Amino acid sequence: MKKPSAAAITAAYATLRRDAELVRLANVMDVALDELAFLADADEGALRDLRYAVSDHMFERESQRLHTAAKLAGLLPAAVAAKLAEHALGPLLSARTVPLVSAELIAGIGERLPAGFIADAAVHLDLRRAGPLVNSVSKKKMAEAGAELARRGEYVVLAAFVGYLDDEVLIELLSIFDAETMLQAAFLIEQPERVDALLASLDDQKVTEFQYAARKHELWEESFVVLLDLGDEQRDRFIKSLAAMPADHHATLRELLASNATIWAAAAPLMGLLDAETRAAIEPK
């Protein structure tokens, strides 16, 4: 099978990045991904601008009510403000109020809210505004909320937090996430430079589990996006884990590459890094 050109590889990378941005946009708009099919030809940057515009509109639409709620919360003890958030404002308005209150109040309220409510609110949090405040909540509470988000399959939300959480909190979360969750979230991370450091914190067994998860859950696209964001050392670990997979795994991947031009183009640079035997088993004929 003819190897993809440099232009095809570049186009494949752009397609994968655009796919991730469409998922983020669907999440912000609270619509099914297929409802945005008409945007399939838009580029990543345009989709990101649209997502930001939608978030800004939602914030501005509720601006007066949010400022009133934030002012009231600032006058109350943290325990009472937490009750107000949970039983009066609810997760959506609570999330949109977060950027308007102090880090100290966020810390006090966060400790008194159930992890499930924090997970509910996290879905609606605009981290461009609230990002600097998320580490005000304790590591334990963030880990509990992160586990709940993973259980619900809120991969877009988990990915969004990667750019803002302290490394020690992220590493603690990685210890409780399975390989499927990590692949799904890594595909959607907006700060790809963090992927390499996070993978470096994982042992070889977890990297091998990514390979199994890619096949079991049909996350090949997500797997190759992760590969794009790795430095030499972590890419070598990924490649070694792929080479060590059984023959049926290699055969499944070869069939996929032969049938999917985008993923074949994204995977093409990988072929030159594989040993001859593994390359022969994976590369489409």
Summary of the structure (lengths in Angstrom):
residues: 285
radius of gyration: 21.0
end to end distance: 4.9
largest distance: 69.3
contacts: 871
relative contact order: 0.09
helix: 79%
strand: 0%
